[in-house]
Amino acid sequence: MTDALQNELLAIALEAARRAGALLRDGRPDDLGVAATKTSSVDVVTEMDIAAEKLITGFLAERRPDDGVLGEEGASSEGSSGVRWVVDPLDGTVNYLYGLPTWAVSIAAEYEGETLVGVVEAPLRRETYRAVRGGGAYCDSPSGTGRKLSVRPAPPLDRALIGTGFGYLAERRKRQAEIAGRLIPGFRDIRRGGSAAIDLCDVAAGRLDGYYERGLNPWDLAAGDLIAREAGALTGGRPGERPSGELALAAPPGVFEPLQRLLDELGAWHD
């Protein structure tokens, strides 16, 4: 994998995310409704999720027709180049449906199973988070293009602000609420933003001291996980494992290890 190819993949991801973000920001209809549901009646898809994924996959096919794609809304192709794009066209759909600002476009490029490039476009924050493996993580905004990201120094756990999320199945949410209730007394507080991609970028930017969630899919965390790691966070799942649908967490050294132990002891990795 050459620097030239990594730079090409980054440029393509940035442009695809920018275009999709503009579509979602400027094209949202006033009467936006639910187009479909997935795992439950509250796990929704809007027409804009579908339109954004179509825009992204069409752009990727024009620029790199031999690459594979895995998208949340059904895009799936193997490709022959060794590169696969992992796309969440709208992370935080329920926020978007309700007009809340915490939503993003997440695009990652993998090569032979390793994430090389990650981009998270947060239009209503006017921020673009980006990372290339081994090259650090950055945030572009109108007031600070190319600001290098770095995790917050680890505080004592009782002063750590931790982000999390809840699934769409009722029994899972109930279990996740129980875990959060067990954790809260030992931390500063817990936040639930509604977008895994943005939560991971907030760890990278020092806005959260840590983040964990059960039930994420590859498109939820591929880009954000790389951005967090390149900003100095440790990421993983259960002890000794990579982030997965069972459990994903990110935090600076000093918070990551005790948080991971607590989550494992509490059984946060199962319903």
Contacts in CASP RR format, 6 or more apart in sequence:
PFRMAT RR
TARGET T0000
AUTHOR 0000-0000-0000
METHOD contacts of the structure
MODEL  1
MTDALQNELLAIALEAARRAGALLRDGRPDDLGVAATKTSSVDVVTEMDI
AAEKLITGFLAERRPDDGVLGEEGASSEGSSGVRWVVDPLDGTVNYLYGL
PTWAVSIAAEYEGETLVGVVEAPLRRETYRAVRGGGAYCDSPSGTGRKLS
VRPAPPLDRALIGTGFGYLAERRKRQAEIAGRLIPGFRDIRRGGSAAIDL
CDVAAGRLDGYYERGLNPWDLAAGDLIAREAGALTGGRPGERPSGELALA
APPGVFEPLQRLLDELGAWHD
1 111 0 8 1.000
1 116 0 8 1.000
6 116 0 8 1.000
6 117 0 8 1.000
6 132 0 8 1.000
6 133 0 8 1.000
7 132 0 8 1.000
9 83 0 8 1.000
9 109 0 8 1.000
9 116 0 8 1.000
9 117 0 8 1.000
10 109 0 8 1.000
10 117 0 8 1.000
10 118 0 8 1.000
10 119 0 8 1.000
10 130 0 8 1.000
10 132 0 8 1.000
12 59 0 8 1.000
12 60 0 8 1.000
12 63 0 8 1.000
12 64 0 8 1.000
12 109 0 8 1.000
13 85 0 8 1.000
13 107 0 8 1.000
13 108 0 8 1.000
13 109 0 8 1.000
13 117 0 8 1.000
13 118 0 8 1.000
13 119 0 8 1.000
13 130 0 8 1.000
14 119 0 8 1.000
14 128 0 8 1.000
14 130 0 8 1.000
15 59 0 8 1.000
16 55 0 8 1.000
16 56 0 8 1.000
16 59 0 8 1.000
16 60 0 8 1.000
16 107 0 8 1.000
17 56 0 8 1.000
17 105 0 8 1.000
17 106 0 8 1.000
17 107 0 8 1.000
17 119 0 8 1.000
17 120 0 8 1.000
17 121 0 8 1.000
17 128 0 8 1.000
18 121 0 8 1.000
18 128 0 8 1.000
19 55 0 8 1.000
19 56 0 8 1.000
19 59 0 8 1.000
20 52 0 8 1.000
20 55 0 8 1.000
20 56 0 8 1.000
20 89 0 8 1.000
20 105 0 8 1.000
20 121 0 8 1.000
21 52 0 8 1.000
21 105 0 8 1.000
21 121 0 8 1.000
21 123 0 8 1.000
22 123 0 8 1.000
23 48 0 8 1.000
23 51 0 8 1.000
23 52 0 8 1.000
23 55 0 8 1.000
24 48 0 8 1.000
24 52 0 8 1.000
24 90 0 8 1.000
24 96 0 8 1.000
24 103 0 8 1.000
24 105 0 8 1.000
24 123 0 8 1.000
25 123 0 8 1.000
25 124 0 8 1.000
27 48 0 8 1.000
28 48 0 8 1.000
28 96 0 8 1.000
29 47 0 8 1.000
32 46 0 8 1.000
32 47 0 8 1.000
32 48 0 8 1.000
32 96 0 8 1.000
32 97 0 8 1.000
33 46 0 8 1.000
33 47 0 8 1.000
33 97 0 8 1.000
34 44 0 8 1.000
34 45 0 8 1.000
34 46 0 8 1.000
34 97 0 8 1.000
35 44 0 8 1.000
35 45 0 8 1.000
35 46 0 8 1.000
35 47 0 8 1.000
35 49 0 8 1.000
35 50 0 8 1.000
36 44 0 8 1.000
36 45 0 8 1.000
37 43 0 8 1.000
37 44 0 8 1.000
37 45 0 8 1.000
38 44 0 8 1.000
38 45 0 8 1.000
38 168 0 8 1.000
39 168 0 8 1.000
39 169 0 8 1.000
40 168 0 8 1.000
40 169 0 8 1.000
40 170 0 8 1.000
42 94 0 8 1.000
42 168 0 8 1.000
43 167 0 8 1.000
43 168 0 8 1.000
44 93 0 8 1.000
44 94 0 8 1.000
44 97 0 8 1.000
45 73 0 8 1.000
45 93 0 8 1.000
46 90 0 8 1.000
46 93 0 8 1.000
46 96 0 8 1.000
46 97 0 8 1.000
48 90 0 8 1.000
48 96 0 8 1.000
49 72 0 8 1.000
49 73 0 8 1.000
49 89 0 8 1.000
49 90 0 8 1.000
49 93 0 8 1.000
50 73 0 8 1.000
50 89 0 8 1.000
52 89 0 8 1.000
52 90 0 8 1.000
52 105 0 8 1.000
53 71 0 8 1.000
53 72 0 8 1.000
53 73 0 8 1.000
53 74 0 8 1.000
53 75 0 8 1.000
53 87 0 8 1.000
53 89 0 8 1.000
55 89 0 8 1.000
56 87 0 8 1.000
56 89 0 8 1.000
56 105 0 8 1.000
56 107 0 8 1.000
57 69 0 8 1.000
57 71 0 8 1.000
57 75 0 8 1.000
57 87 0 8 1.000
60 67 0 8 1.000
60 69 0 8 1.000
60 85 0 8 1.000
64 81 0 8 1.000
64 83 0 8 1.000
66 79 0 8 1.000
66 80 0 8 1.000
66 81 0 8 1.000
66 83 0 8 1.000
67 79 0 8 1.000
67 81 0 8 1.000
67 82 0 8 1.000
67 83 0 8 1.000
67 84 0 8 1.000
67 85 0 8 1.000
67 109 0 8 1.000
68 77 0 8 1.000
68 78 0 8 1.000
68 79 0 8 1.000
68 81 0 8 1.000
68 82 0 8 1.000
68 83 0 8 1.000
68 84 0 8 1.000
68 85 0 8 1.000
69 75 0 8 1.000
69 76 0 8 1.000
69 77 0 8 1.000
69 84 0 8 1.000
69 85 0 8 1.000
69 87 0 8 1.000
70 76 0 8 1.000
70 84 0 8 1.000
70 85 0 8 1.000
70 86 0 8 1.000
70 87 0 8 1.000
70 218 0 8 1.000
70 219 0 8 1.000
71 85 0 8 1.000
71 86 0 8 1.000
71 87 0 8 1.000
71 88 0 8 1.000
71 89 0 8 1.000
71 219 0 8 1.000
72 87 0 8 1.000
72 88 0 8 1.000
72 89 0 8 1.000
72 217 0 8 1.000
72 219 0 8 1.000
72 220 0 8 1.000
73 89 0 8 1.000
75 87 0 8 1.000
82 111 0 8 1.000
82 112 0 8 1.000
83 109 0 8 1.000
83 110 0 8 1.000
83 111 0 8 1.000
84 109 0 8 1.000
84 110 0 8 1.000
84 111 0 8 1.000
84 113 0 8 1.000
85 107 0 8 1.000
85 108 0 8 1.000
85 109 0 8 1.000
85 110 0 8 1.000
86 107 0 8 1.000
86 108 0 8 1.000
86 109 0 8 1.000
86 110 0 8 1.000
86 115 0 8 1.000
86 218 0 8 1.000
86 219 0 8 1.000
86 222 0 8 1.000
86 223 0 8 1.000
87 106 0 8 1.000
87 107 0 8 1.000
87 108 0 8 1.000
87 219 0 8 1.000
88 104 0 8 1.000
88 105 0 8 1.000
88 106 0 8 1.000
88 107 0 8 1.000
88 197 0 8 1.000
88 219 0 8 1.000
88 220 0 8 1.000
88 223 0 8 1.000
89 105 0 8 1.000
90 96 0 8 1.000
90 103 0 8 1.000
90 104 0 8 1.000
90 105 0 8 1.000
91 103 0 8 1.000
91 104 0 8 1.000
91 105 0 8 1.000
91 106 0 8 1.000
91 120 0 8 1.000
91 195 0 8 1.000
91 196 0 8 1.000
91 197 0 8 1.000
91 198 0 8 1.000
91 219 0 8 1.000
91 220 0 8 1.000
92 102 0 8 1.000
92 103 0 8 1.000
92 104 0 8 1.000
92 194 0 8 1.000
92 195 0 8 1.000
93 103 0 8 1.000
94 194 0 8 1.000
95 101 0 8 1.000
95 102 0 8 1.000
95 103 0 8 1.000
95 193 0 8 1.000
95 194 0 8 1.000
95 195 0 8 1.000
96 103 0 8 1.000
101 124 0 8 1.000
101 125 0 8 1.000
102 122 0 8 1.000
102 124 0 8 1.000
102 193 0 8 1.000
102 194 0 8 1.000
102 195 0 8 1.000
102 198 0 8 1.000
103 122 0 8 1.000
103 124 0 8 1.000
103 195 0 8 1.000
103 198 0 8 1.000
104 120 0 8 1.000
104 121 0 8 1.000
104 122 0 8 1.000
104 123 0 8 1.000
104 195 0 8 1.000
104 197 0 8 1.000
104 198 0 8 1.000
104 201 0 8 1.000
105 119 0 8 1.000
105 120 0 8 1.000
105 121 0 8 1.000
105 123 0 8 1.000
106 118 0 8 1.000
106 119 0 8 1.000
106 120 0 8 1.000
106 121 0 8 1.000
106 197 0 8 1.000
106 219 0 8 1.000
106 220 0 8 1.000
106 222 0 8 1.000
106 223 0 8 1.000
106 224 0 8 1.000
107 118 0 8 1.000
107 119 0 8 1.000
107 121 0 8 1.000
107 223 0 8 1.000
108 115 0 8 1.000
108 117 0 8 1.000
108 118 0 8 1.000
108 119 0 8 1.000
108 222 0 8 1.000
108 223 0 8 1.000
108 224 0 8 1.000
108 226 0 8 1.000
109 115 0 8 1.000
109 116 0 8 1.000
109 117 0 8 1.000
109 118 0 8 1.000
110 116 0 8 1.000
110 222 0 8 1.000
114 133 0 8 1.000
115 133 0 8 1.000
115 222 0 8 1.000
115 223 0 8 1.000
115 225 0 8 1.000
115 226 0 8 1.000
116 132 0 8 1.000
116 133 0 8 1.000
116 226 0 8 1.000
117 130 0 8 1.000
117 131 0 8 1.000
117 132 0 8 1.000
117 133 0 8 1.000
117 226 0 8 1.000
118 130 0 8 1.000
118 131 0 8 1.000
118 132 0 8 1.000
118 222 0 8 1.000
118 223 0 8 1.000
118 224 0 8 1.000
118 226 0 8 1.000
118 227 0 8 1.000
119 128 0 8 1.000
119 129 0 8 1.000
119 130 0 8 1.000
119 223 0 8 1.000
120 128 0 8 1.000
120 129 0 8 1.000
120 130 0 8 1.000
120 197 0 8 1.000
120 198 0 8 1.000
120 200 0 8 1.000
120 201 0 8 1.000
120 223 0 8 1.000
120 224 0 8 1.000
120 227 0 8 1.000
121 128 0 8 1.000
121 129 0 8 1.000
122 128 0 8 1.000
122 129 0 8 1.000
122 198 0 8 1.000
122 201 0 8 1.000
125 141 0 8 1.000
125 198 0 8 1.000
126 141 0 8 1.000
126 142 0 8 1.000
127 139 0 8 1.000
127 140 0 8 1.000
127 141 0 8 1.000
128 139 0 8 1.000
128 140 0 8 1.000
128 141 0 8 1.000
129 137 0 8 1.000
129 138 0 8 1.000
129 139 0 8 1.000
129 149 0 8 1.000
129 201 0 8 1.000
129 204 0 8 1.000
129 205 0 8 1.000
129 223 0 8 1.000
129 224 0 8 1.000
129 227 0 8 1.000
130 137 0 8 1.000
130 138 0 8 1.000
130 139 0 8 1.000
130 140 0 8 1.000
130 227 0 8 1.000
131 137 0 8 1.000
131 138 0 8 1.000
131 223 0 8 1.000
131 224 0 8 1.000
131 226 0 8 1.000
131 227 0 8 1.000
131 229 0 8 1.000
131 230 0 8 1.000
131 231 0 8 1.000
132 230 0 8 1.000
133 226 0 8 1.000
133 230 0 8 1.000
134 230 0 8 1.000
135 230 0 8 1.000
136 148 0 8 1.000
136 149 0 8 1.000
136 230 0 8 1.000
136 231 0 8 1.000
137 148 0 8 1.000
137 149 0 8 1.000
137 204 0 8 1.000
137 226 0 8 1.000
137 227 0 8 1.000
137 228 0 8 1.000
137 230 0 8 1.000
137 231 0 8 1.000
138 146 0 8 1.000
138 147 0 8 1.000
138 148 0 8 1.000
138 149 0 8 1.000
139 146 0 8 1.000
139 147 0 8 1.000
139 149 0 8 1.000
139 201 0 8 1.000
139 205 0 8 1.000
140 146 0 8 1.000
140 147 0 8 1.000
141 147 0 8 1.000
149 201 0 8 1.000
149 204 0 8 1.000
149 205 0 8 1.000
149 206 0 8 1.000
149 227 0 8 1.000
149 230 0 8 1.000
149 231 0 8 1.000
150 204 0 8 1.000
150 206 0 8 1.000
150 231 0 8 1.000
150 232 0 8 1.000
151 203 0 8 1.000
151 204 0 8 1.000
151 206 0 8 1.000
151 228 0 8 1.000
151 231 0 8 1.000
151 232 0 8 1.000
151 233 0 8 1.000
151 251 0 8 1.000
151 252 0 8 1.000
152 206 0 8 1.000
152 207 0 8 1.000
152 208 0 8 1.000
152 209 0 8 1.000
152 252 0 8 1.000
153 252 0 8 1.000
154 160 0 8 1.000
154 209 0 8 1.000
154 251 0 8 1.000
154 252 0 8 1.000
154 253 0 8 1.000
154 254 0 8 1.000
154 255 0 8 1.000
155 188 0 8 1.000
155 209 0 8 1.000
155 255 0 8 1.000
157 186 0 8 1.000
157 187 0 8 1.000
157 255 0 8 1.000
157 258 0 8 1.000
157 259 0 8 1.000
158 186 0 8 1.000
158 187 0 8 1.000
158 188 0 8 1.000
159 188 0 8 1.000
160 187 0 8 1.000
160 188 0 8 1.000
160 209 0 8 1.000
160 210 0 8 1.000
160 255 0 8 1.000
160 259 0 8 1.000
161 187 0 8 1.000
161 188 0 8 1.000
161 189 0 8 1.000
161 190 0 8 1.000
161 191 0 8 1.000
161 208 0 8 1.000
161 209 0 8 1.000
161 210 0 8 1.000
162 183 0 8 1.000
162 187 0 8 1.000
162 188 0 8 1.000
162 189 0 8 1.000
162 190 0 8 1.000
162 191 0 8 1.000
162 208 0 8 1.000
162 209 0 8 1.000
162 210 0 8 1.000
162 211 0 8 1.000
162 212 0 8 1.000
162 251 0 8 1.000
162 259 0 8 1.000
163 190 0 8 1.000
163 191 0 8 1.000
163 192 0 8 1.000
163 193 0 8 1.000
163 199 0 8 1.000
163 202 0 8 1.000
163 208 0 8 1.000
163 210 0 8 1.000
163 211 0 8 1.000
163 212 0 8 1.000
164 176 0 8 1.000
164 180 0 8 1.000
164 190 0 8 1.000
164 191 0 8 1.000
164 192 0 8 1.000
164 199 0 8 1.000
164 211 0 8 1.000
164 212 0 8 1.000
164 213 0 8 1.000
165 176 0 8 1.000
165 192 0 8 1.000
165 193 0 8 1.000
165 194 0 8 1.000
165 196 0 8 1.000
165 199 0 8 1.000
165 213 0 8 1.000
166 172 0 8 1.000
166 173 0 8 1.000
166 176 0 8 1.000
166 177 0 8 1.000
166 192 0 8 1.000
167 173 0 8 1.000
167 176 0 8 1.000
167 214 0 8 1.000
167 215 0 8 1.000
169 271 0 8 1.000
171 271 0 8 1.000
172 214 0 8 1.000
172 215 0 8 1.000
172 271 0 8 1.000
175 271 0 8 1.000
176 214 0 8 1.000
176 268 0 8 1.000
179 263 0 8 1.000
179 266 0 8 1.000
179 267 0 8 1.000
179 268 0 8 1.000
180 190 0 8 1.000
182 266 0 8 1.000
183 190 0 8 1.000
183 262 0 8 1.000
183 266 0 8 1.000
184 190 0 8 1.000
188 209 0 8 1.000
191 208 0 8 1.000
193 199 0 8 1.000
196 211 0 8 1.000
196 213 0 8 1.000
196 216 0 8 1.000
196 220 0 8 1.000
196 221 0 8 1.000
196 224 0 8 1.000
196 248 0 8 1.000
197 220 0 8 1.000
197 221 0 8 1.000
197 223 0 8 1.000
197 224 0 8 1.000
199 208 0 8 1.000
199 211 0 8 1.000
199 213 0 8 1.000
200 211 0 8 1.000
200 221 0 8 1.000
200 224 0 8 1.000
200 225 0 8 1.000
200 227 0 8 1.000
200 228 0 8 1.000
200 250 0 8 1.000
201 224 0 8 1.000
201 227 0 8 1.000
201 228 0 8 1.000
202 208 0 8 1.000
202 211 0 8 1.000
203 209 0 8 1.000
203 210 0 8 1.000
203 211 0 8 1.000
203 228 0 8 1.000
203 231 0 8 1.000
203 233 0 8 1.000
203 250 0 8 1.000
203 251 0 8 1.000
203 252 0 8 1.000
204 224 0 8 1.000
204 227 0 8 1.000
204 228 0 8 1.000
204 230 0 8 1.000
204 231 0 8 1.000
204 232 0 8 1.000
204 233 0 8 1.000
205 231 0 8 1.000
206 231 0 8 1.000
209 251 0 8 1.000
209 252 0 8 1.000
209 255 0 8 1.000
210 233 0 8 1.000
210 249 0 8 1.000
210 250 0 8 1.000
210 251 0 8 1.000
210 252 0 8 1.000
210 255 0 8 1.000
210 256 0 8 1.000
210 259 0 8 1.000
211 228 0 8 1.000
211 249 0 8 1.000
211 250 0 8 1.000
211 251 0 8 1.000
212 247 0 8 1.000
212 248 0 8 1.000
212 249 0 8 1.000
212 250 0 8 1.000
212 259 0 8 1.000
212 263 0 8 1.000
212 268 0 8 1.000
213 247 0 8 1.000
213 248 0 8 1.000
213 249 0 8 1.000
214 245 0 8 1.000
214 246 0 8 1.000
214 247 0 8 1.000
214 248 0 8 1.000
214 268 0 8 1.000
214 269 0 8 1.000
214 270 0 8 1.000
214 271 0 8 1.000
215 245 0 8 1.000
215 246 0 8 1.000
215 248 0 8 1.000
216 243 0 8 1.000
216 244 0 8 1.000
216 245 0 8 1.000
216 248 0 8 1.000
217 245 0 8 1.000
221 243 0 8 1.000
221 248 0 8 1.000
225 235 0 8 1.000
225 243 0 8 1.000
225 248 0 8 1.000
225 250 0 8 1.000
228 235 0 8 1.000
228 250 0 8 1.000
229 235 0 8 1.000
229 250 0 8 1.000
232 252 0 8 1.000
233 250 0 8 1.000
233 251 0 8 1.000
233 252 0 8 1.000
233 256 0 8 1.000
234 250 0 8 1.000
234 251 0 8 1.000
234 252 0 8 1.000
234 253 0 8 1.000
234 256 0 8 1.000
234 257 0 8 1.000
235 243 0 8 1.000
235 248 0 8 1.000
235 249 0 8 1.000
235 250 0 8 1.000
235 256 0 8 1.000
236 242 0 8 1.000
236 243 0 8 1.000
236 247 0 8 1.000
236 248 0 8 1.000
236 249 0 8 1.000
236 250 0 8 1.000
236 260 0 8 1.000
237 243 0 8 1.000
237 244 0 8 1.000
237 246 0 8 1.000
237 247 0 8 1.000
237 248 0 8 1.000
237 249 0 8 1.000
237 260 0 8 1.000
237 269 0 8 1.000
238 246 0 8 1.000
238 247 0 8 1.000
238 260 0 8 1.000
238 264 0 8 1.000
238 269 0 8 1.000
239 260 0 8 1.000
239 261 0 8 1.000
239 264 0 8 1.000
243 249 0 8 1.000
243 250 0 8 1.000
246 269 0 8 1.000
246 270 0 8 1.000
247 263 0 8 1.000
247 268 0 8 1.000
247 269 0 8 1.000
249 256 0 8 1.000
249 259 0 8 1.000
249 260 0 8 1.000
249 263 0 8 1.000
250 256 0 8 1.000
251 259 0 8 1.000
263 269 0 8 1.000
END
